[in-house]
Structure formats: C-alpha cells, structure tokens
Amino acid sequence: MDVLVPSRPSVSPGPGVTPGIGVPRAAAVFIAAAGASLFLAIAATHVFNKDEIEHIHAAWLVSTGLAPYRDFFEHHHPLMWNLYAIVLPWLGQHGWVLLVFRAITFCQVAAIAVLTHRLARATVGDRTAGLSLALLATMSAFGRDGLLIRPDTPQALCVVAAAFVLARSKLRSRDAGVAGTLLGLGFLFSLKALVTIAVIGPLLLAWLFRRRVGVPFLLAMAGACLAPIGLYLVYLIASGSFRDYYLANWLLNVDITAGQRSASLTPGYALWFNFPFWIIGLGGAAWWLFRAGATPAQQVVAVNAIGTIAILVALGRTENRSILVAVPFVSIAAAAAFDAILRWLRLSHWTSACVLVALTVTPVVDLTRWLPRTHRRQLEVVDFVLRETSGGDLVYDGNCSFNLFRRDPDYFWFHPTLGDHTLGKTAAAARIRSALALRMSRTSYDACDLLRTTTPRIVFTVAADPVACGLEPRYERTPYQGMWRRRL
C-alpha cells in the first residue's frame, strides 16, 4: 500500500508500479466533466428548494436593517445572509435573483472541487487525484444538495480549505492563523462546523504529542478560530439578539436533532445510489486512520471522513446537506483505495475504465432525474407576487414558497418541522408556531386574528386560510393554487 499511495505528489508511477495498470486519467477526466456538466445544468434549471427562498429572504431582511433572531425568526447561522445582503440591493427585486445566487453557489462547489483535487494531490499524488474528482462529481449528495443556496456549501468550502492548509508536509506558523480563521468562518456559516472542529481537535493533540506541531501553533489556531466567533458574540450582545440566538440556534436545533436520532441508522437516499463510494471510501479512510505510517495529509483526510460521518450518525443528522462536508474527503480516500484495488487485481486500463463507469453510472443517472423539474413556474409566482404588491405591503407566505422581497406580518415567518403531524398543513403550521413561541418565550397568537389585524396583501393557505377565518369577502383567489389576494 505504501507504494500504491505515495506520501508525496508524484506525476509518474513510483517504483514497483506497473505502467498500464489502474484507471486511465482520460476516463476519470471524462466522468468528472460529465458530472460537472450535470451540476451546471441542475444549478441553472432545477426547481428551487424552500430553504433557498428562506435564505435569500433572510438576506433581504438583513439588507433592510433588521437583525436576525431579534427581529425575525431564524435557526441558522448568519454569515451567508450578511454577505449576500451586500449584493442584494444592487440586483433589484426580481425572481431571477435566485439564479444569481445559484451561480454563486455553483462557483463555491467548483472551488470545493479544485481544493479537493489539490488536497488529493498532496494525499495520494497526481495519479489518482483526477479519480477523486470523478467520484466527487458523481456523488449524489454533493450534486443534489451542494448546489442549493444554503450555508452548508460555503461552510464545506471553509472546512476543505482549512484541511488543505493543515495537510501541508511542513506547517508554518501562519498556517495556524489561516486554518483557524477558516474554521471560525465555517462556524459562522453553519453550526455544523462544530463537527469538524470536534474531529480536528484530537488530531492536532496527536500531532502535538508526536511533535509535528507545538503549543504555540495550537494556541494561535484556537485564537484565530475564536476571533471571528467572539466578534459576532459581541455584536449579538450589543444588539440585544443573544437570547433569541441561543434559543433558536442551540436549544431549538437540539430538539430537532433529538427528534431525528431514531432514524439516524436508517440508510439514506444517497447511500443506495453511491453504495460503492461509501464502502470503498470509508474503508480507505479507516486504513489511513489506523495505519502507523500514514502521512499527515492522509490523517487529515481520514479523520474528516470517518470522524464527521460517525458524529453525524450519532447525532441523527444523516441528511444529505449535513454529510456534504464529508464527501470531498471520502472521495479522496475512495480514489486511493479504488486505484489500489485495481492495481492489486492487475486490471488493464480499459477494464479499469469499464469498472469505474459501472460504479458511477447509477448516481449519474440519478442526477439526470433532477433535470425535468424546472423552476420556471416558481419564478413566475415570485414575479407575480412582486407585481401585485408594493414595497410597504405584507405577504403571508408561511412556507418559504415565493416571498423574497416583502415584509412578513409575524416574527415566525416560517417554521422548521417539529415532529409528525397528522393535521392539515394549516393546522399543523399553527401548532408548530405555538410550540416555537412557547420555547422562545414569545407570545403565541391565532393565525386568523393576525390575518384580520395585519391584512396582508398576499396570503398562502399554509400560513392561514381566509375561508376558514371567515375573511373570504376580503380576499380573492389568484391563478396559483393556495394563494389569495386581498381585494383593493
């Protein structure tokens, strides 16, 4: 295995490696290019997830001067909204703004791919770095969820960049500041970055014991990580948002995680379509993790692959968007293990290429199933709402379906899922809002009373039903199902 996975990048095969054996680079490049083309098509055409509308609306609220947690409900970390809020005023208020941020997300995915390739070169050498990209580009969780406008993608970018810095053959003092800052920024993008910090910490202590790093390096890295977090903590306290931040981002998310733990060991959707990917990748990472002669780069990849998945399974957060951060590391380990297996079997280039295609064709076909579901109708609805309302009108969406650039009538303008509900959508939403209000010590309310007192211009029946509230004379149906418009 030492020969098959060199500790330093090497363009040519090492001693003892037979030319003409293993996966040809042309096959890996072709599959990676096919996956990248699918990613681009999905980013440009696929229907928008409600989380994407949620995050752009939150960014717009921030751009108007509102403070998250204090002025409107959110249970995610804020850095993405703060950055996007800078861009939004320059774009105007149009449905196609969503496409701009999809393009930004695609660039983030491309940056993750570039860093994965460079990290693979430092870990397994040039010979199989291209193969890691081919596996990454055909991973369903990476293609389906990485392209959505969510903080998970920029968080993953920060994590992979930090891992690339720590994987250097010889660490410099400034590397501590860079890696620590990246992890701190990753935390401000998403609370899930704590998982990465939890798996990197023990590795750094092991390096300290083996004298790869010193105490000053660890202190510098910890300080760099805590600096951006500390600055934001000061802002939360100064703006009066800390209490609501703590309740929404910590206590509420603990409740959500606890509700999902029972299903944590259930194989997810991405597992079935990428079963060989996970088995080979986690197996290769385990080999590096417990192998005495593993290089620092291999150790970084291994702990981020196995440690991240193990913690997420234990917490019950095995949905695609959470495991996204582990996918680049698993793809590197899978590439090294796959190449080693093929060379051990002494398969020819052509046979190896056929095996690679056979393993990746199923997830590629899975990705193509996303293409027919386009966002044309959604953008039409968003633009309809913008035409029917003015800047001062309220829009009662309640489900992050179409409201991007209008104020909401209530603090709880959307709600996460809390448990199973057998009631209809409107009644279930009311129950969840009441539960949120109780947990966050805010006044509960009746949706119909809110509708009567605020008279929003547009109402979605998931939030409140004008007919059930006895307000049908004030509202009329629109051409879109479940949407009502207040009569002028």
C-alpha positions in Angstrom: 0.0 0.0 0.0 3.0 2.3 0.7 3.9 2.1 -3.0 0.4 2.5 -4.3 -0.3 5.6 -2.2 2.8 7.7 -2.1 3.2 10.2 0.7 4.3 12.9 -1.7 2.8 14.0 -5.0 4.3 12.2 -8.0 3.5 12.7 -11.6 5.0 9.4 -12.7 4.3 6.0 -11.2 6.5 5.1 -8.4 8.9 2.1 -8.3 7.1 -1.2 -8.4 4.0 0.2 -10.1 3.3 -1.4 -13.4 2.5 1.1 -16.3 -0.8 0.4 -18.0 -2.5 -0.8 -14.8 -5.2 1.1 -13.0 -7.8 3.7 -14.0 -6.6 5.8 -17.0 -6.7 9.5 -16.5 -8.8 10.1 -19.6 -11.7 8.0 -18.1 -11.5 9.9 -14.8 -11.5 13.3 -16.6 -14.4 12.3 -18.9 -16.5 11.2 -15.9 -15.6 14.3 -13.9 -16.5 16.5 -16.9 -19.8 14.7 -17.3 -20.6 15.2 -13.7 -19.6 18.9 -13.8 -21.9 19.4 -16.8 -24.8 17.9 -14.9 -24.0 20.1 -12.0 -24.2 23.2 -14.2 -27.5 22.1 -15.8 -29.0 21.4 -12.4 -27.9 24.8 -11.0 -29.3 26.6 -14.0 -32.7 24.8 -14.3 -33.7 22.8 -11.2 -36.7 23.8 -9.1 -35.8 25.9 -6.0 -35.9 24.2 -2.6 -37.8 26.2 0.0 -34.6 26.5 2.0 -33.1 28.6 -0.8 -36.1 31.0 -0.7 -35.8 31.2 3.1 -32.1 32.2 3.0 -32.5 34.8 0.2 -35.5 36.3 2.1 -33.4 36.3 5.3 -30.6 38.1 3.5 -33.0 40.6 2.2 -34.4 41.2 5.7 -30.8 41.8 6.8 -30.3 44.2 3.9 -33.2 46.3 5.2 -31.6 46.8 8.6 -33.4 44.0 10.6 -31.3 41.9 12.9 -31.8 38.1 12.7 -33.1 36.4 15.9 -34.2 39.7 17.4 -36.4 41.0 14.6 -37.3 37.8 12.7 -37.1 34.1 13.4 -34.2 32.1 12.1 -32.4 29.0 13.4 -29.3 29.1 11.2 -26.0 31.0 11.5 -25.8 34.4 9.8 -22.7 34.9 7.8 -24.2 33.9 4.4 -27.1 36.4 4.9 -24.7 39.2 5.9 -22.6 38.6 2.8 -25.5 38.3 0.4 -27.2 41.3 1.9 -24.3 43.4 0.5 -25.1 42.2 -3.0 -28.9 42.2 -3.0 -29.5 45.9 -3.2 -27.5 46.0 -6.5 -29.6 43.3 -8.1 -33.1 44.8 -7.8 -36.2 42.8 -6.9 -36.7 40.1 -9.5 -37.3 36.3 -9.4 -34.1 35.8 -11.4 -32.1 37.0 -8.4 -32.3 33.4 -7.2 -30.4 32.3 -10.3 -27.6 34.8 -9.5 -27.1 33.1 -6.1 -27.4 29.7 -7.6 -24.5 30.8 -9.9 -22.6 31.9 -6.8 -23.2 28.5 -5.1 -22.0 26.7 -8.3 -18.8 28.7 -8.0 -18.5 27.6 -4.4 -18.9 24.0 -5.5 -16.3 24.5 -8.2 -13.9 25.9 -5.6 -14.5 22.8 -3.4 -13.7 20.6 -6.3 -10.4 22.5 -7.0 -9.4 22.3 -3.4 -10.3 18.6 -3.3 -8.1 17.9 -6.3 -5.2 19.8 -4.7 -5.7 18.0 -1.4 -5.8 14.7 -3.3 -2.5 15.5 -4.9 -1.0 16.1 -1.5 -2.5 12.9 -0.2 -2.3 10.3 -3.0 -0.4 12.0 -5.7 -1.2 13.1 -9.3 -2.0 9.5 -10.4 -5.3 9.3 -8.5 -6.2 13.0 -7.9 -8.2 13.0 -11.1 -10.1 9.9 -10.0 -11.1 11.7 -6.7 -12.7 14.4 -8.8 -14.6 11.8 -10.9 -16.0 10.2 -7.7 -16.8 13.6 -6.2 -18.7 14.7 -9.4 -20.9 11.6 -9.3 -21.8 11.8 -5.6 -25.5 12.4 -5.3 -25.3 14.3 -2.0 -22.7 16.6 -3.5 -24.5 17.3 -6.7 -28.0 17.5 -5.4 -27.5 19.4 -2.2 -24.3 21.2 -2.7 -25.8 23.3 -5.4 -28.7 24.6 -3.3 -28.5 28.1 -1.8 -27.7 27.0 1.8 -25.0 27.8 4.3 -23.8 24.2 4.2 -21.9 24.8 0.9 -19.8 27.8 2.0 -19.2 26.0 5.3 -17.9 23.0 3.5 -15.7 25.2 1.4 -14.2 26.7 4.6 -13.6 23.2 6.0 -11.9 21.8 2.9 -9.7 24.9 2.6 -8.7 24.5 6.3 -7.9 20.8 5.7 -5.8 21.7 2.7 -3.8 24.1 4.8 -3.3 21.6 7.6 -2.3 18.8 5.1 1.0 20.6 4.2 4.1 18.5 4.6 5.6 21.1 6.8 3.3 23.5 8.7 4.3 27.1 9.1 3.3 29.5 11.9 1.0 31.5 9.6 -0.9 28.2 8.7 -2.3 28.2 12.2 -3.9 31.6 11.7 -5.3 30.7 8.2 -6.7 27.3 9.2 -8.2 28.6 12.5 -9.8 31.6 10.7 -11.3 29.3 8.1 -12.9 27.1 10.8 -14.2 30.1 12.6 -15.8 31.5 9.5 -17.2 28.0 8.8 -18.9 28.1 12.2 -20.4 31.5 11.4 -21.8 29.9 8.2 -23.3 26.9 10.0 -23.4 25.4 13.5 -22.5 22.1 11.9 -18.8 23.3 11.6 -18.6 22.2 15.3 -18.4 18.6 14.0 -15.3 19.4 12.0 -13.7 21.2 15.0 -14.5 18.2 17.1 -12.7 15.8 14.7 -9.7 18.1 14.0 -9.1 18.8 17.7 -8.0 15.3 18.6 -5.8 15.1 15.5 -4.0 18.3 16.5 -3.4 16.9 20.0 -2.0 13.7 18.5 0.3 15.9 16.3 1.4 17.8 19.5 2.3 14.5 21.1 4.3 13.5 18.1 5.9 17.0 17.9 4.5 17.8 14.4 3.1 21.0 15.9 3.9 22.9 19.1 1.8 24.5 21.8 2.2 28.0 20.2 0.7 26.6 16.9 -2.3 25.2 18.7 -2.9 28.4 20.7 -2.6 30.5 17.5 -5.0 28.3 15.7 -7.5 28.3 18.5 -7.2 32.1 18.8 -7.7 32.6 15.1 -10.8 30.3 15.2 -12.3 32.1 18.2 -11.6 35.7 16.9 -14.5 35.9 14.3 -16.8 34.0 16.6 -16.0 36.4 19.5 -16.6 39.4 17.4 -20.0 38.1 16.4 -20.8 37.3 20.0 -20.1 40.9 21.0 -22.5 42.0 18.2 -25.2 39.7 19.4 -25.0 41.0 22.9 -24.8 44.7 21.9 -27.8 44.3 19.5 -29.9 42.5 22.1 -30.1 39.4 19.9 -28.1 36.9 22.0 -31.0 35.4 23.9 -33.1 34.7 20.8 -30.0 33.5 19.0 -29.3 31.0 21.8 -32.9 29.8 22.0 -33.2 29.4 18.2 -29.8 28.1 17.2 -29.0 25.9 20.1 -32.0 24.8 22.2 -34.4 24.5 19.2 -31.8 22.7 17.0 -31.1 20.3 19.8 -34.8 19.5 19.8 -34.8 19.0 16.1 -31.8 16.7 16.3 -33.3 14.7 19.1 -36.4 14.1 17.0 -34.2 12.8 14.1 -31.9 10.5 16.1 -34.3 7.5 15.9 -33.8 7.5 12.1 -30.0 8.1 12.2 -29.1 4.5 11.4 -31.6 4.2 8.5 -29.7 4.2 5.2 -30.3 7.5 3.4 -31.2 8.1 -0.2 -27.6 9.0 -1.2 -26.3 5.8 0.3 -28.1 3.5 -2.1 -27.1 5.4 -5.2 -23.5 5.7 -4.0 -23.1 2.5 -2.0 -19.6 1.5 -3.5 -18.4 5.1 -3.0 -19.1 5.0 0.8 -17.9 1.4 1.3 -14.6 1.9 -0.5 -14.1 5.5 0.7 -14.7 4.9 4.4 -12.7 1.6 4.1 -9.7 3.5 2.6 -10.0 6.3 5.3 -10.0 3.6 8.0 -6.8 2.2 6.6 -5.1 5.6 6.8 -6.6 6.3 10.2 -5.2 3.2 11.9 -2.0 2.8 9.8 1.2 3.7 11.6 2.9 5.2 8.5 0.1 7.4 7.3 1.2 10.8 6.2 -0.3 14.0 7.8 -2.3 14.6 4.7 -3.8 11.1 4.9 -4.6 11.6 8.5 -6.4 14.9 7.8 -8.5 13.2 5.1 -9.2 10.2 7.3 -10.4 12.0 10.4 -12.6 14.3 8.3 -14.2 11.4 6.5 -14.7 8.9 9.3 -15.0 11.3 12.2 -17.6 13.5 10.5 -19.8 10.6 9.4 -19.5 8.9 12.9 -20.6 12.1 14.7 -23.4 12.9 12.3 -24.8 9.3 12.6 -24.6 9.6 16.4 -26.4 12.9 16.3 -29.0 11.6 13.9 -28.1 14.3 11.2 -27.5 12.0 8.2 -29.4 14.1 5.7 -27.6 14.9 2.5 -26.9 18.6 3.4 -25.2 17.5 6.6 -22.9 14.8 5.2 -22.0 17.2 2.3 -18.9 18.4 4.2 -17.5 14.8 4.4 -18.0 14.0 0.7 -14.7 15.6 -0.6 -12.7 13.7 2.0 -14.4 10.4 1.3 -13.9 10.9 -2.4 -10.1 11.2 -1.9 -9.9 8.1 0.3 -12.2 6.2 -2.2 -10.0 7.2 -5.1 -6.8 5.9 -3.4 -8.5 2.6 -2.3 -10.2 2.0 -5.6 -6.9 2.6 -7.5 -5.0 0.3 -5.1 -7.6 -2.5 -5.6 -7.5 -2.2 -9.4 -3.7 -2.4 -9.3 -3.7 -5.3 -6.9 -6.1 -7.1 -9.4 -3.7 -6.0 -12.2 -6.6 -4.9 -14.4 -5.8 -3.1 -17.6 -6.6 0.5 -18.3 -9.7 -0.5 -20.4 -11.0 -2.9 -17.8 -10.4 -0.4 -15.0 -12.2 2.3 -17.0 -15.2 0.0 -17.5 -15.3 -0.8 -13.8 -15.3 2.9 -13.0 -18.1 3.6 -15.4 -20.2 0.8 -14.0 -19.8 2.1 -10.5 -20.6 5.7 -11.4 -23.4 5.3 -14.0 -26.1 4.8 -11.4 -25.5 8.1 -9.5 -25.1 9.9 -12.8 -28.5 8.6 -14.0 -29.9 9.7 -10.6 -28.6 13.2 -11.1 -30.3 13.4 -14.6 -33.6 12.7 -12.9 -33.4 16.2 -11.5 -33.3 17.9 -14.8 -37.1 17.7 -15.8 -38.2 19.6 -12.7 -37.5 23.2 -13.7 -38.0 26.4 -11.7 -40.0 28.2 -14.5 -43.3 28.1 -12.6 -41.7 29.2 -9.3 -40.1 32.3 -10.8 -43.4 33.1 -12.4 -45.1 33.0 -9.0 -42.3 35.1 -7.4 -42.7 37.8 -10.1 -46.5 37.7 -9.8 -46.2 38.5 -6.1 -43.8 41.3 -6.7 -46.1 42.8 -9.4 -49.2 42.6 -7.2 -47.5 44.2 -4.2 -45.7 47.4 -3.3 -42.7 47.9 -1.0 -44.9 48.5 2.0 -47.3 45.5 1.6 -47.2 42.5 3.8 -47.0 39.0 2.4 -48.0 36.0 4.5 -46.2 33.1 2.9 -45.5 30.8 5.9 -43.7 28.1 3.9 -40.9 29.9 2.1 -42.6 29.3 -1.2 -42.5 32.6 -3.0 -41.8 35.7 -0.8 -38.4 37.1 -1.4 -38.7 40.9 -1.1 -41.7 41.8 1.1 -42.2 42.1 4.8 -43.9 39.4 6.8 -46.8 40.0 9.3 -45.2 37.9 12.0 -41.9 37.2 13.7 -42.3 33.4 12.9 -42.4 33.9 9.2 -41.5 30.3 8.6 -41.1 27.2 10.8 -39.0 24.1 10.8 -40.6 20.7 11.2 -41.1 19.7 14.8 -42.4 16.1 15.0 -45.0 14.4 12.9 -48.4 16.0 12.4 -51.5 14.3 11.1 -53.4 17.5 10.8 -53.8 19.5 7.6 -51.0 21.8 6.6 -52.6 25.0 8.0 -53.4 23.4 11.4 -50.0 21.8 11.6 -48.3 25.1 10.9 -50.4 26.7 13.7 -49.4 24.0 16.1 -45.7 24.4 15.2 -45.8 28.2 15.6 -47.4 27.8 19.0 -44.6 25.4 20.0 -41.9 27.8 18.8 -43.5 30.7 20.6 -43.6 28.7 23.8 -39.9 27.5 23.5 -38.7 31.0 22.7 -40.9 32.7 25.4 -42.7 34.7 22.8 -46.4 35.5 22.7 -48.5 32.9 20.8 -51.3 34.0 18.5 -54.2 32.9 16.4 -53.4 33.0 12.7 -56.9 34.3 11.9 -56.6 37.2 14.3 -53.2 38.0 12.7 -54.8 38.0 9.3 -57.6 40.3 10.5 -55.3 42.8 12.1 -52.4 43.0 9.6 -54.4 42.4 6.4 -51.5 41.2 4.2 -51.8 41.7 0.5 -51.0 38.1 -0.3 -51.8 35.1 1.8 -50.8 31.4 1.3 -53.1 28.9 2.8 -50.2 27.1 4.6 -49.9 30.2 6.8 -53.7 31.0 7.1 -56.8 30.1 5.2 -59.0 33.2 4.5 -62.1 30.9 4.1 -61.6 29.1 7.4 -61.0 32.5 9.1 -64.3 33.9 7.7 -62.4 36.5 5.6 -63.4 35.3 2.1 -65.2 38.6 1.3 -61.9 40.5 1.8 -59.8 38.1 -0.3 -60.0 36.6 -3.8 -58.3 33.6 -5.3 -55.3 34.1 -7.6 -54.3 31.9 -10.6 -52.0 30.0 -8.3 -53.2 27.2 -6.0 -53.4 28.1 -2.3 -52.6 31.8 -2.9 -55.1 34.6 -2.0 -55.0 38.3 -2.8 -56.6 41.0 -0.7 -59.3 42.9 -2.6 -58.5 46.6 -3.1 
